[in-house]
Amino acid sequence: MVEPVGNHYVVARPVYSENSFNEEHEKLHRYHKTFWDHLKVYFCCSPQKAKNFALRLFPVVSWLPAYRFREWILSDIVSGINTGLVAVLQGLAFALLVNVPPGFGLYAAFFPVLVYFIFGTSRHISVGPFPVLSLMVGGVVTRLVPDDSTGNGNSTNISAIDQERVMVAASVTFLSGIFQLLLGIFQFGFLVIYLSQSLISGFTTAAAVHVLVSQLKFMFQLPVPGYVKPLGIIYTLESFFSQITNTNIADLVTSLLVLLIVFVVKEMNDRYKEKLPTPIPIELLMTILAALISYFVNLEEKFNVAVIGKLPGGFQAPVAPDVGILQKCIGDGFSIGIVAFAVAFSVAKVYSIKHDYSIDANQELIAFGLGNIVGGSFKGFASSTALTRSGVQESTGGKTQIAGIISSVIVLVVILAIGFLLEPLQKSVLASLALGNLKGMLMQFKEVGILWRKDKFDCIIWVVTFLATIFLGLDLGLAAAMAFQLLTVVIRSQIPSCAVLANVGRSNIYRNRKDYTDIYEPEGVKIFRCSSPIFFANIEFFREKLITAVGFNPLRVLRKRNKALRKIRKMLKKGELQVTPKGLISMANHTYESDEELDNNKIEELDQPTDMTDLPIQINWGTDLPPGITVPRVNIHSIILDFSSVSFLDFSAMTVLKKTLKEFVRLDIDIYIAGSHEGLLDKLERSAFFDEEITSSMFFLTIHDAVLHILLKKDTASSPKLKLTKENSRSNDYVIIPRNGLHSQECTIPTETKF
């Protein structure tokens, strides 16, 4: 019975063990589905299931008929135009990261958008090139098709190298799409949970540094080769600084001016975003201005600056991936696919929460997988979503992926009609525009201090991820970061938080005894809590902490007692001891025997329960023993294990736990386990955990139930804080009665014991 009394509550109920609770309250038998049951449900077919499957596979069928044309179309058109203009510029700029001609970035900004419109579940993200992915693809491109080291840089050689690089980029993109599609089909969308926010932040920050370094050669117009190997960033910087005297001043000045203006205007956009109807399209304005200056001043001839050059005036025929290339970049394809999905899903989830709709991780994998397959077939490179581009689409009023279609139309117009207007544009301008989009990622350095104050493990993950990605490269760095992150999980679970609990505030609340002053610990009772699952990796740690908490090793004490009994038997047999009403009295000087002699080559017998049936007297281990016999005294009679935070036990842990509990039981110490979830007790029964010494009766609903049971059993009448009465009709009821103060309560049960 529970009754509210002001801001207190009164509870009256029996003291429950698990067995007594189940006897009093009938438990429903529930059928738990097996793996095969789930498999049958998954593969069974019905008209409704076929309809649901079609709606999940083609989300556009669900939301397009419900599209509010009059309310949303204008916003989607405005958003689509703005996003499309940004997508064109980012496609051209990020192509430099892939080390392919800039025009192929337009394909990466076009085809994935069309596919995502049909298969995607997010309404607000803008699909297309992402700098981190572009750099990862560029790493594969540079590794498989290195720069021309012969110095024969004629147009024929450059064109051949470009074609090879385009094929490599397309093939690895196709492969990453295959991996994403397979992961989506087999419902592996949960993989994103293994990429924590700290890991993603550290990885993208390091990738932004790699992007910065990779763009220096375009800003300074220096022939810096790419190094795709551990410490590659060091070799790149070494090559860069060794040639810095050959800098093209015109390109450098242009880059710095563009970069400065872009940063200033972006800062204004952020600061005055509430007042501006739409962000100032500074990338577009700078592109137009730079292209006009380059065309009319003829910068390419006068100052020998590097320009984009001829852009494709249409689409190229789709091509199949090169099997030889696929075999060389399987690991790269998988890591690119995972990173693309992780970044896109993280951004999509932010917008889905903000606008209150759901997204499907598995369907997102399918959508991005098909998008990369189609994009790779048309010589594009890997796509995900860029934070800035998605921000433009959402902030300018985009409601659905209709805005994405409008943006793809803008890209289409550039590809088919007006692309030639961008041909005079300097590559250094594109490099500056690419760096201008890295501000958000580079500002993530601020997170280190915040993480250190909030969670040091997350901070360490961030730092290790950043350093590994910087010095090992994007692919090896990501693998090392994931391995380290999982290692931290293992360490935290392998070294769980353990504590000795005590009663706090004269109530049914038990907390760490080190944290409070108003505590009570029942005499002879230890309450021990483990805040973690117990399994093969941490069971020994659990055992050591438990032994430390009770203050003695039960196995050593048990062996000492059995050795003492052997010695007592020998002394009685020799007449060195005599039994009197007061106990055992030494009659003569005893003969010293070493522990090895007492073992008598039967060490396993020392681990068995003490047997005094053949002795004329029962030995009281708490009193003085005959001279020459010493056994450590045990000052506790009960141990309560709080298993409320133990979600599972594996078989190895069960074996060690059972052995440890038996050691305590054989010392006449009562063991109680409190707060375990129902599935744990069922699992222990199925695993034959219980026997004559370890029984299910040791399980209690709560710590307080176990404590009250012990107090009843031991009749500790001198305990000062538990007032026991005989007024209730049931012999083991307890009542929590409020006194003055919010947390001041008395627990009463019907005996003379006080708590």
Disulfide bonds with the S-S distance in Angstrom:
none
